[in-house]
Amino acid sequence: MARQADAANGERRTTIRDVAALAGVSPSAVTIALHDRPGVSAATRERILAAARELGWRPNLAASSLAGRRVHTVGLAIARPARLLGLEPFYMEFISGIESVLKRRSCSLLLRLVETDDEVEVHREWWQGGRVNGSILVDLRRDDPRIPALSGIGLPAVVVGHPSLAGPFTSVWTDDAAAVEEAVRYLAALGHRRVARVSGPAELGHSAIRTAAFTAVAGELGLDARTVVADFSADQGGRACRRLLLETPRPTAIVFDNDVMAVAALGVAAEFGLSVPADLSLLAWDDSQLCQLTRPTLSAMRHDVFSFGAQAAETLFAVIEGAPADSQLAHVPSLIPRGSTAPPAN
């Protein structure tokens, strides 16, 4: 019996995910078949069409009109306060990389700053309203609700994050665990035995991956290590640093999950009368101009964020156009030692 939604009877609209479940295929295969694009066998296409007929599926007209023409708009929703995003070099570089690809293709970026709870609805409105051809999903959380919701409506998307977080979507990712290991081993080689880390929000998938790697390698090396959670802002990064410096014994080296928090820590160290790096070593994630403008300059984990954004955009175009698009590992961040790290005084 057909389950297609009807305004008169209030039934739920049949989704691409429903068709996929009945046909025993992925939602992306359903999208390919229903839009008559290459990428599935004739037998699979017929099975999908039969399932769609059985369920009474009807296309979303706005989405279907997008499928029939070239890409014009890509969506990006970021769960960050505007005041923080404007100060965070990572996203400025990442968005610039995306724009470099869109410009070559005469396409536009639809950017929205949202509350976490609004992310699914924003992407759904964009797709069903015909405003985007696909989206780039960032800051994936463990069991992220965007994954089942957006795959269910057939939204073409690329996840920026580890494949374990991406569900059926293609992902573009960096090896956070390997980078954390390099940072901790570097500090241990300098002679640090008490190390700490100030992380981003614990629910973020990449924060969890970094925390697990930090704990594991510190344990392997016999270091006294702990992680304090913050939110990427200078205010929270400074608070976390104060908390760590009030401990007895205090850490002699701290790794920060972004450059903004590490810069704030320089001021906190001065408040405590500590010299960086003689009394306290600081290391930032994601090297930026900020890290090179401080005194001392900040040691940092560097990766090419501009190219990372461009890679995400190129991968999304491949997904939208039905080309093969496997998950891609971007290059592993590399350590750039500068003036903020040195052997501990004692």
C-alpha positions in Angstrom: 0.0 0.0 0.0 1.4 3.4 -0.9 2.6 5.5 1.9 3.0 8.8 0.0 2.0 11.8 2.2 -1.2 13.5 1.4 -2.2 16.9 2.8 -5.7 15.7 3.3 -4.9 12.6 5.3 -1.7 13.7 7.0 0.3 10.7 6.1 4.1 10.9 6.1 5.7 11.6 2.8 7.6 8.6 1.5 11.3 9.5 1.3 14.2 8.3 -0.8 15.4 6.4 2.3 12.1 4.4 2.3 12.6 3.5 -1.3 16.2 2.5 -0.6 15.2 0.2 2.3 12.6 -1.6 0.2 14.9 -2.0 -2.8 17.9 -3.0 -0.7 20.2 -0.3 -2.0 21.8 2.9 -0.7 19.9 6.3 -0.8 22.5 7.6 -3.3 21.7 4.7 -5.7 18.0 5.6 -5.4 18.8 9.2 -6.3 20.8 8.1 -9.3 18.1 5.8 -10.6 15.2 8.2 -10.0 17.0 11.0 -11.8 17.9 8.7 -14.6 21.7 9.2 -14.2 24.4 6.7 -15.0 25.9 4.7 -12.1 23.6 1.8 -11.4 22.8 -1.4 -13.4 19.6 -1.8 -15.4 18.4 -4.5 -13.0 19.1 -2.3 -10.0 17.4 0.7 -11.6 14.3 -1.4 -12.4 14.2 -2.7 -8.8 14.4 0.8 -7.4 11.7 2.1 -9.8 9.4 -0.8 -8.8 10.0 0.0 -5.1 9.2 3.7 -5.8 5.9 2.7 -7.5 4.9 0.4 -4.7 5.4 3.1 -2.1 3.7 5.7 -4.2 6.8 7.9 -4.2 6.6 11.3 -6.0 9.6 13.6 -6.5 10.1 16.8 -4.7 9.6 19.2 -7.6 12.2 21.7 -6.4 14.8 19.0 -5.9 14.0 17.3 -9.2 14.5 20.6 -11.1 17.9 21.0 -9.5 18.9 17.5 -10.5 18.3 18.2 -14.2 20.7 21.1 -14.5 24.2 22.0 -13.6 25.3 22.9 -10.1 24.6 26.5 -9.2 24.7 26.6 -5.4 26.5 24.7 -2.6 25.3 24.9 1.0 27.4 25.2 4.1 25.9 25.5 7.6 28.2 26.1 10.5 27.2 25.8 14.2 29.4 28.7 15.4 28.5 32.1 16.9 29.2 34.8 14.3 31.6 36.6 16.7 33.7 33.4 17.0 33.7 32.5 13.3 35.1 35.9 12.4 38.1 35.4 14.7 38.8 31.8 13.7 41.4 31.6 10.9 40.5 27.9 10.1 37.1 28.6 8.7 38.2 31.7 6.8 40.8 29.6 5.0 38.5 26.7 4.5 35.7 28.8 3.0 38.3 30.5 0.8 39.3 27.1 -0.5 35.7 26.2 -1.3 35.2 29.5 -3.0 38.2 29.0 -5.2 36.5 25.9 -6.7 33.1 27.5 -7.0 34.5 30.6 -8.7 35.9 28.4 -11.5 32.5 26.8 -12.0 30.5 30.1 -11.7 28.7 28.7 -8.7 27.7 30.3 -5.4 28.1 29.4 -1.7 25.1 29.6 0.5 26.5 30.0 4.1 24.4 30.0 7.2 25.5 30.2 10.9 23.1 28.1 12.9 22.4 26.6 16.3 23.3 22.9 16.5 19.6 21.9 16.8 18.8 23.8 13.6 21.3 22.1 11.3 19.1 19.3 9.9 16.1 21.6 9.3 18.3 24.2 7.5 19.7 21.6 5.1 16.3 20.1 4.5 14.7 23.5 3.7 17.6 24.2 1.3 17.2 20.9 -0.5 13.5 20.7 -0.7 13.2 24.3 -1.5 15.5 24.0 -4.5 18.1 26.4 -3.1 21.1 24.1 -3.2 22.4 21.3 -5.3 24.4 19.8 -2.4 26.0 20.5 0.9 29.3 20.3 2.7 28.8 19.0 6.3 31.3 20.1 8.9 31.9 19.5 12.7 30.4 16.0 12.7 29.3 14.7 16.1 29.2 11.1 17.2 25.8 9.7 16.1 25.2 13.0 14.2 21.5 13.4 13.4 22.4 15.0 10.1 23.6 11.7 8.6 20.4 9.7 8.7 18.2 12.7 8.1 20.0 14.1 5.1 20.7 10.7 3.5 17.0 10.0 3.9 16.0 12.9 1.7 18.6 12.2 -0.9 20.7 15.3 -0.4 24.0 15.0 -2.1 26.6 15.8 0.5 30.3 15.5 1.5 31.3 15.1 5.1 34.4 16.9 6.3 35.6 14.3 8.9 36.7 10.8 9.5 34.8 8.1 7.5 33.6 6.5 10.7 31.4 9.6 11.2 30.1 9.9 7.6 27.6 7.0 7.3 26.7 6.6 3.6 28.3 9.9 2.6 31.7 10.4 1.0 34.1 12.1 3.4 37.3 14.2 3.1 39.4 14.0 6.2 42.7 14.5 7.9 44.4 12.0 10.2 43.9 13.7 13.5 45.2 10.7 15.5 48.5 10.7 13.7 48.9 14.4 14.1 48.2 14.3 17.9 50.7 11.5 18.2 53.4 13.6 16.5 52.7 16.5 18.8 52.9 14.5 22.0 56.1 12.6 20.9 57.7 15.9 20.1 56.9 17.3 23.6 58.1 14.1 25.2 61.4 14.3 23.2 61.9 17.8 24.6 61.7 16.3 28.1 58.2 17.1 29.1 56.6 14.6 31.5 53.5 16.6 32.5 51.4 17.5 29.4 47.9 18.8 29.0 45.5 19.5 26.2 42.7 22.0 25.8 40.2 20.5 23.4 37.1 21.7 21.5 33.6 20.5 22.4 33.7 16.8 23.5 30.8 15.8 21.4 32.6 16.7 18.1 33.9 13.6 16.4 37.4 15.0 15.7 37.7 16.1 19.4 36.9 12.6 20.5 39.5 11.1 18.0 42.2 13.6 19.2 41.4 12.9 22.9 41.7 9.1 22.4 45.0 9.5 20.6 46.4 12.0 23.1 45.5 9.7 26.0 46.9 6.6 24.3 50.3 8.0 23.2 50.8 9.7 26.6 50.1 6.5 28.3 52.5 4.6 26.1 55.2 7.2 26.9 54.5 7.2 30.6 53.4 10.8 30.7 51.2 12.5 33.2 48.5 13.8 30.9 45.0 15.2 31.0 42.5 17.0 28.7 40.3 20.0 29.6 37.3 20.7 27.4 36.6 24.2 26.0 34.8 25.7 23.0 37.5 27.1 20.6 37.0 30.6 21.9 39.7 32.8 23.4 37.6 33.2 26.6 37.2 29.5 27.2 40.7 28.7 26.1 42.0 31.2 28.7 39.8 29.8 31.4 41.0 26.2 30.7 44.6 27.4 30.8 44.1 29.1 34.2 42.5 25.9 35.5 45.5 23.9 34.4 48.1 26.3 35.8 46.5 26.3 39.2 47.1 22.6 39.5 49.9 21.2 41.6 52.1 20.1 40.0 51.1 22.1 36.9 51.7 20.9 33.3 54.9 22.0 31.7 53.4 21.8 28.2 49.9 22.4 26.8 48.4 21.5 23.4 45.4 23.6 22.2 42.9 22.4 19.7 43.0 25.7 17.8 45.2 28.8 17.4 42.8 31.2 19.1 42.9 29.4 22.4 46.7 29.1 22.2 47.1 32.8 21.7 44.8 33.5 24.7 47.1 31.1 26.8 50.1 33.4 26.1 48.3 36.2 28.1 47.3 33.8 30.9 50.9 32.6 31.2 52.0 36.2 31.6 49.3 36.7 34.4 50.9 33.8 36.3 54.4 35.3 35.8 55.4 32.4 33.6 57.8 32.7 30.7 57.0 31.0 27.4 58.8 28.7 26.6 61.2 28.7 29.6 58.5 27.9 32.2 55.6 26.7 29.9 55.5 25.3 26.4 52.5 26.0 24.2 51.5 24.2 20.9 48.6 25.2 18.7 46.5 23.1 16.3 46.1 24.6 12.8 48.9 26.9 12.0 47.9 30.4 10.9 49.1 34.0 10.6 48.0 34.4 14.3 50.6 31.9 15.3 53.3 33.8 13.5 52.4 37.3 14.8 52.7 36.5 18.6 55.8 36.9 20.7 57.1 34.3 21.0 55.7 32.8 17.8 53.6 29.7 18.4 54.7 26.2 17.5 51.8 24.6 15.6 50.4 21.7 13.7 50.1 22.8 10.1 47.9 21.5 7.3 46.8 23.3 4.1 43.3 24.4 5.1 42.7 26.2 1.9 43.4 23.1 -0.2 41.3 21.1 2.3 38.3 23.3 1.5 39.0 23.1 -2.2 39.2 19.3 -2.0 35.8 19.1 -0.2 34.2 21.2 -2.9 35.7 19.2 -5.8 34.5 16.0 -4.1 31.0 17.4 -3.7 30.8 18.2 -7.4 31.8 14.6 -8.2 29.0 13.3 -5.9 26.4 15.6 -7.5 27.5 14.7 -11.0 27.3 11.0 -10.3 31.1 10.4 -10.7 32.9 7.9 -8.5 33.8 9.7 -5.3 35.6 7.6 -2.7 36.4 9.1 0.7 39.7 10.9 0.6 42.5 11.4 3.2 44.0 14.8 3.0 47.7 15.1 4.0 48.5 14.6 7.7 49.2 17.9 9.6 52.9 18.4 10.2 54.6 20.0 13.2 56.1 23.5 12.8 58.4 24.1 15.8 58.7 27.8 16.8 59.5 29.9 19.8 56.8 28.7 22.2 58.2 25.2 22.8 61.4 24.2 24.5 62.7 21.7 27.1 61.2 22.2 30.6 63.1 24.2 33.1 63.3 21.4 35.6 
